[in-house]
């Protein structure tokens, strides 16, 4: 295997591991400790818990090894970042929501997909802060097409209606200029064409008073 | 082992597994594909990738089993939620940042800790959307002390200065009334006493125009 093929294989293994972590995170949350059906399957869960303990031990061994390697590499955070590290768009980051994130040449940015219980706030609904996280990201992508990444300024998020779990949604962002000529990005999360959450991102502006 | 002890053991195993997933997520992101030192340790990484593949296979087997159990339980999302499911405060949720979240009797809510590369936006800094996620949560906790959980309304987040990775920060939220008598929660994230991000959460208010 040449170096390029090896790099691709490593990246794929990384994403595959992240996918596994993502699925396991979701599934661990969906089996309730106090579910009425739990007594009937307690034995089975006991076995799975034992398996999980084993895996946790293996994770401990592997993380110790990775710790050692990270130490050998020195301050690895100063190195170039691996692809997919971002907590919203990064496919190799097991905490990144399972979304497709894109940016069109016209500066329109977007993200689509649906979210499971890992991202739940009120029962059956996406956590409002997760909607803010996604919109912040999409609006910053739209802004960053204009130059260096946005810093400072403000994010305003308006919650119109609940965003359900397990429903496909579309988050979009585009550039806009305020009445004062200030550059901003505006966008929204829609489900079946209906706006659930909208947001505006102002960079370095005076903006909204806290 | 009686039922209570078993429930505690299951909850601890769940949190321990989540901790393992959290650490692995962090470590997988910190070892860069294209680090100059990588060639020297390629063999070691190959071996770890193989181990990860094996674990991913085991994860697949376990998730299949959990899928089957979830199906047997019926619509498990209608059951009571297990402790620690929340994407900000839930210790059993591997995607929840490793923070201590609390609420005092006077309605003051807070979260403290530090964040690693899993939550990185610009290099070395916490993703602005992650700050918004944490503040949304803390402000909603403060508001929820007044009655049913907050819904609708607006969240405004102002970014004053960058929030570094691996630095302890304190996020706090408290109730406040606007000039119009409207109930809101206000708060901020501080590092060594200096405000990095501030926010206001208005429930159902007319609030800021998008």
HADDOCK unambig.tbl for C-alpha pairs under 7 A between the chains (distance, minus, plus):
assign (segid A and resid 7 and name CA) (segid B and resid 33 and name CA) 6.56 0.50 0.50
assign (segid A and resid 13 and name CA) (segid B and resid 49 and name CA) 6.61 0.50 0.50
assign (segid A and resid 13 and name CA) (segid B and resid 53 and name CA) 6.98 0.50 0.50
assign (segid A and resid 17 and name CA) (segid B and resid 52 and name CA) 6.67 0.50 0.50
assign (segid A and resid 17 and name CA) (segid B and resid 56 and name CA) 5.82 0.50 0.50
assign (segid A and resid 20 and name CA) (segid B and resid 56 and name CA) 5.83 0.50 0.50
assign (segid A and resid 20 and name CA) (segid B and resid 59 and name CA) 6.14 0.50 0.50
assign (segid A and resid 20 and name CA) (segid B and resid 60 and name CA) 6.98 0.50 0.50
assign (segid A and resid 21 and name CA) (segid B and resid 21 and name CA) 6.45 0.50 0.50
assign (segid A and resid 24 and name CA) (segid B and resid 59 and name CA) 6.96 0.50 0.50
assign (segid A and resid 24 and name CA) (segid B and resid 63 and name CA) 6.21 0.50 0.50
assign (segid A and resid 25 and name CA) (segid B and resid 93 and name CA) 6.51 0.50 0.50
assign (segid A and resid 25 and name CA) (segid B and resid 94 and name CA) 5.94 0.50 0.50
assign (segid A and resid 27 and name CA) (segid B and resid 63 and name CA) 6.76 0.50 0.50
assign (segid A and resid 27 and name CA) (segid B and resid 66 and name CA) 6.54 0.50 0.50
assign (segid A and resid 29 and name CA) (segid B and resid 82 and name CA) 6.99 0.50 0.50
assign (segid A and resid 29 and name CA) (segid B and resid 85 and name CA) 6.07 0.50 0.50
assign (segid A and resid 29 and name CA) (segid B and resid 93 and name CA) 6.94 0.50 0.50
assign (segid A and resid 30 and name CA) (segid B and resid 76 and name CA) 6.52 0.50 0.50
assign (segid A and resid 30 and name CA) (segid B and resid 77 and name CA) 6.61 0.50 0.50
assign (segid A and resid 31 and name CA) (segid B and resid 70 and name CA) 6.38 0.50 0.50
assign (segid A and resid 31 and name CA) (segid B and resid 76 and name CA) 6.90 0.50 0.50
assign (segid A and resid 32 and name CA) (segid B and resid 80 and name CA) 6.90 0.50 0.50
assign (segid A and resid 32 and name CA) (segid B and resid 81 and name CA) 6.11 0.50 0.50
assign (segid A and resid 32 and name CA) (segid B and resid 82 and name CA) 4.95 0.50 0.50
assign (segid A and resid 33 and name CA) (segid B and resid 7 and name CA) 6.61 0.50 0.50
assign (segid A and resid 33 and name CA) (segid B and resid 82 and name CA) 5.83 0.50 0.50
assign (segid A and resid 35 and name CA) (segid B and resid 79 and name CA) 6.13 0.50 0.50
assign (segid A and resid 35 and name CA) (segid B and resid 80 and name CA) 6.83 0.50 0.50
assign (segid A and resid 37 and name CA) (segid B and resid 73 and name CA) 5.98 0.50 0.50
assign (segid A and resid 49 and name CA) (segid B and resid 13 and name CA) 6.68 0.50 0.50
assign (segid A and resid 52 and name CA) (segid B and resid 17 and name CA) 6.69 0.50 0.50
assign (segid A and resid 53 and name CA) (segid B and resid 13 and name CA) 6.88 0.50 0.50
assign (segid A and resid 56 and name CA) (segid B and resid 17 and name CA) 5.71 0.50 0.50
assign (segid A and resid 56 and name CA) (segid B and resid 20 and name CA) 5.87 0.50 0.50
assign (segid A and resid 59 and name CA) (segid B and resid 20 and name CA) 6.08 0.50 0.50
assign (segid A and resid 60 and name CA) (segid B and resid 20 and name CA) 6.88 0.50 0.50
assign (segid A and resid 63 and name CA) (segid B and resid 24 and name CA) 6.17 0.50 0.50
assign (segid A and resid 63 and name CA) (segid B and resid 27 and name CA) 6.82 0.50 0.50
assign (segid A and resid 66 and name CA) (segid B and resid 27 and name CA) 6.55 0.50 0.50
assign (segid A and resid 70 and name CA) (segid B and resid 31 and name CA) 6.37 0.50 0.50
assign (segid A and resid 73 and name CA) (segid B and resid 37 and name CA) 6.04 0.50 0.50
assign (segid A and resid 76 and name CA) (segid B and resid 30 and name CA) 6.49 0.50 0.50
assign (segid A and resid 76 and name CA) (segid B and resid 31 and name CA) 6.85 0.50 0.50
assign (segid A and resid 77 and name CA) (segid B and resid 30 and name CA) 6.57 0.50 0.50
assign (segid A and resid 79 and name CA) (segid B and resid 35 and name CA) 6.28 0.50 0.50
assign (segid A and resid 80 and name CA) (segid B and resid 32 and name CA) 6.91 0.50 0.50
assign (segid A and resid 80 and name CA) (segid B and resid 35 and name CA) 6.86 0.50 0.50
assign (segid A and resid 81 and name CA) (segid B and resid 32 and name CA) 6.13 0.50 0.50
assign (segid A and resid 82 and name CA) (segid B and resid 29 and name CA) 6.95 0.50 0.50
assign (segid A and resid 82 and name CA) (segid B and resid 32 and name CA) 4.93 0.50 0.50
assign (segid A and resid 82 and name CA) (segid B and resid 33 and name CA) 5.82 0.50 0.50
assign (segid A and resid 85 and name CA) (segid B and resid 29 and name CA) 6.08 0.50 0.50
assign (segid A and resid 86 and name CA) (segid B and resid 120 and name CA) 6.43 0.50 0.50
assign (segid A and resid 86 and name CA) (segid B and resid 121 and name CA) 6.36 0.50 0.50
assign (segid A and resid 87 and name CA) (segid B and resid 118 and name CA) 6.18 0.50 0.50
assign (segid A and resid 87 and name CA) (segid B and resid 119 and name CA) 5.52 0.50 0.50
assign (segid A and resid 87 and name CA) (segid B and resid 120 and name CA) 6.69 0.50 0.50
assign (segid A and resid 93 and name CA) (segid B and resid 25 and name CA) 6.49 0.50 0.50
assign (segid A and resid 93 and name CA) (segid B and resid 29 and name CA) 6.92 0.50 0.50
assign (segid A and resid 93 and name CA) (segid B and resid 118 and name CA) 6.69 0.50 0.50
assign (segid A and resid 94 and name CA) (segid B and resid 25 and name CA) 5.93 0.50 0.50
assign (segid A and resid 95 and name CA) (segid B and resid 95 and name CA) 4.85 0.50 0.50
assign (segid A and resid 118 and name CA) (segid B and resid 87 and name CA) 6.18 0.50 0.50
assign (segid A and resid 118 and name CA) (segid B and resid 93 and name CA) 6.70 0.50 0.50
assign (segid A and resid 119 and name CA) (segid B and resid 87 and name CA) 5.52 0.50 0.50
assign (segid A and resid 120 and name CA) (segid B and resid 86 and name CA) 6.41 0.50 0.50
assign (segid A and resid 120 and name CA) (segid B and resid 87 and name CA) 6.69 0.50 0.50
assign (segid A and resid 121 and name CA) (segid B and resid 86 and name CA) 6.35 0.50 0.50
assign (segid A and resid 129 and name CA) (segid B and resid 132 and name CA) 6.30 0.50 0.50
assign (segid A and resid 129 and name CA) (segid B and resid 133 and name CA) 3.84 0.50 0.50
assign (segid A and resid 129 and name CA) (segid B and resid 134 and name CA) 6.94 0.50 0.50
assign (segid A and resid 129 and name CA) (segid B and resid 136 and name CA) 5.19 0.50 0.50
assign (segid A and resid 129 and name CA) (segid B and resid 137 and name CA) 6.41 0.50 0.50
assign (segid A and resid 130 and name CA) (segid B and resid 133 and name CA) 5.83 0.50 0.50
assign (segid A and resid 132 and name CA) (segid B and resid 129 and name CA) 6.29 0.50 0.50
assign (segid A and resid 132 and name CA) (segid B and resid 132 and name CA) 6.34 0.50 0.50
assign (segid A and resid 132 and name CA) (segid B and resid 133 and name CA) 6.37 0.50 0.50
assign (segid A and resid 133 and name CA) (segid B and resid 129 and name CA) 3.84 0.50 0.50
assign (segid A and resid 133 and name CA) (segid B and resid 130 and name CA) 5.84 0.50 0.50
assign (segid A and resid 133 and name CA) (segid B and resid 132 and name CA) 6.38 0.50 0.50
assign (segid A and resid 133 and name CA) (segid B and resid 133 and name CA) 5.87 0.50 0.50
assign (segid A and resid 134 and name CA) (segid B and resid 129 and name CA) 6.93 0.50 0.50
assign (segid A and resid 136 and name CA) (segid B and resid 129 and name CA) 5.20 0.50 0.50
assign (segid A and resid 137 and name CA) (segid B and resid 129 and name CA) 6.42 0.50 0.50
assign (segid A and resid 152 and name CA) (segid B and resid 159 and name CA) 4.65 0.50 0.50
assign (segid A and resid 152 and name CA) (segid B and resid 160 and name CA) 5.80 0.50 0.50
assign (segid A and resid 152 and name CA) (segid B and resid 161 and name CA) 6.51 0.50 0.50
assign (segid A and resid 153 and name CA) (segid B and resid 158 and name CA) 5.93 0.50 0.50
assign (segid A and resid 153 and name CA) (segid B and resid 159 and name CA) 5.41 0.50 0.50
assign (segid A and resid 154 and name CA) (segid B and resid 157 and name CA) 5.57 0.50 0.50
assign (segid A and resid 154 and name CA) (segid B and resid 158 and name CA) 4.37 0.50 0.50
assign (segid A and resid 154 and name CA) (segid B and resid 159 and name CA) 5.91 0.50 0.50
assign (segid A and resid 155 and name CA) (segid B and resid 156 and name CA) 5.83 0.50 0.50
assign (segid A and resid 155 and name CA) (segid B and resid 157 and name CA) 5.06 0.50 0.50
assign (segid A and resid 155 and name CA) (segid B and resid 158 and name CA) 6.42 0.50 0.50
assign (segid A and resid 156 and name CA) (segid B and resid 155 and name CA) 5.83 0.50 0.50
assign (segid A and resid 156 and name CA) (segid B and resid 156 and name CA) 4.34 0.50 0.50
assign (segid A and resid 156 and name CA) (segid B and resid 157 and name CA) 6.21 0.50 0.50
assign (segid A and resid 157 and name CA) (segid B and resid 154 and name CA) 5.57 0.50 0.50
assign (segid A and resid 157 and name CA) (segid B and resid 155 and name CA) 5.05 0.50 0.50
assign (segid A and resid 157 and name CA) (segid B and resid 156 and name CA) 6.19 0.50 0.50
assign (segid A and resid 158 and name CA) (segid B and resid 153 and name CA) 5.92 0.50 0.50
assign (segid A and resid 158 and name CA) (segid B and resid 154 and name CA) 4.39 0.50 0.50
assign (segid A and resid 158 and name CA) (segid B and resid 155 and name CA) 6.44 0.50 0.50
assign (segid A and resid 159 and name CA) (segid B and resid 152 and name CA) 4.63 0.50 0.50
assign (segid A and resid 159 and name CA) (segid B and resid 153 and name CA) 5.40 0.50 0.50
assign (segid A and resid 159 and name CA) (segid B and resid 154 and name CA) 5.89 0.50 0.50
assign (segid A and resid 160 and name CA) (segid B and resid 152 and name CA) 5.79 0.50 0.50
assign (segid A and resid 161 and name CA) (segid B and resid 152 and name CA) 6.51 0.50 0.50
assign (segid A and resid 199 and name CA) (segid B and resid 210 and name CA) 6.67 0.50 0.50
assign (segid A and resid 200 and name CA) (segid B and resid 210 and name CA) 6.16 0.50 0.50
assign (segid A and resid 210 and name CA) (segid B and resid 199 and name CA) 6.55 0.50 0.50
assign (segid A and resid 210 and name CA) (segid B and resid 200 and name CA) 6.00 0.50 0.50
